Amino acid sequence: MKKRSYSCGLDAAVDVVGGKWKALILWGLHDGPRRFGELRRAVPGISEKSLIIQLREMEHCGLVNREVYHQVPPRVEYSLTDLGQSLNQALIPLGEWGEKNMKIIEAIPAA
């Protein structure tokens, strides 16, 4: 496996949380563990396939824990690891900035 190399901390952070859905998934897990269906409802607009792919990547990076309960019917819950929780805390100011500036951002014509 190739070792990752970054030019700065922001480069590393964006690599882990980059893309359209990962920050929203992290926020969807902010209040505690969720089952797949609950998480999908918490992230409006995400497809089942995209959620599966993003959760696998986030699990691989150590942000999300997947716990399988061996019962009938089978149950799987997703939760944040300590690393995922710390990233969520780092994203809070970004979300606050977005809330504060949402009207300005919405007024910008699409490219």
N, C-alpha and C positions, 0 to 999 in steps of 0.2 A: 504494500500500500504506500502511495506517495504521501510524504509529509507536506502539510500545508505551510505556506510561508506568506506573511502579511507585511505590508509596509508600515501599518500603524494599527492602533486599537480599533479605530472606526472601521477600517478595512475588515478586520476579523469579525466585528459585531455585525456588519452588514452582510457578510458571508453567511452567518448563522441565521439571521432573521430576515434576509432578503426575500423578495417576492411579494406577491399581492396578499397572501393569506396567512403567513406565519405569525405576524404580530397580532392579527385578529384571533387566531387560534390560541395564542398565549393568553390574550385577554379573556377569551372564552373559558379558559381554565383557571382564571384568577381567583375565583371564589371556592375552588375545591374540585375534587375529581368529578368527571362526567363520563357518562356512557356515550358511545359513538353518536347515537341519534340525538341526544341532548346537545352534544357539541355541534352537530350539523345545524341544528335549529339556532344555536347561539351565534353562528357565523353565516348570516344571510347571504345567499348568492353562490356559496361554494357547492360544487358538485360532489357527489359521493366519492368519485374517483380521485378528484383533487385532494379531498380531505384525507383519504387513505395515503396518498403519496406524501403529502406534507407531514402527516403524523409519523410516517416511517422515517422520513429525513430528520425530523425533530427528535425522534427516539434515538436515531443513530448519533446525533450530535450531543446527546445527553441532556436535552431540554425537557423531554417528556418521558414519563414512565407509563408503560402499558402493563396493566395487571389483568391476568385472565383468571376468572373464578370458575373452577371446574364444577359446574352444577347444571341442572337441566331446567330451562334452556341455558346454554352457556352465556356468561356475562363477561364483558370486557370493560374496564374503566381506564380512562386516561387521566393523568395528573401531572403537575409540574414537579420537576426535580428541584433541588436547591439552586442549581444553575439556571433553570427556567424561571424560578421565582425571582432570582436576582436580576435577570434580564427584563422581566416584567416591570420590576421596580425602576429600572433604568429607562423604560419606555414611557412611564407615566408623564414626565415633563414634556415629551414629544406629543403625547395625546392632548395635554393641556394647551400646548401651543396650537395644535390643530383646531381645538374647540374655539380658542380665542380668535383665530384667523380664518375660520371656516367660510364666512361670508365673502371675504376677499378672495380666497382660493376658488370658491364656487363661481365667482364672477369672471375668472380668467377663461377666455375662450379655449376650447380644446384644440390641441395642435393637430 
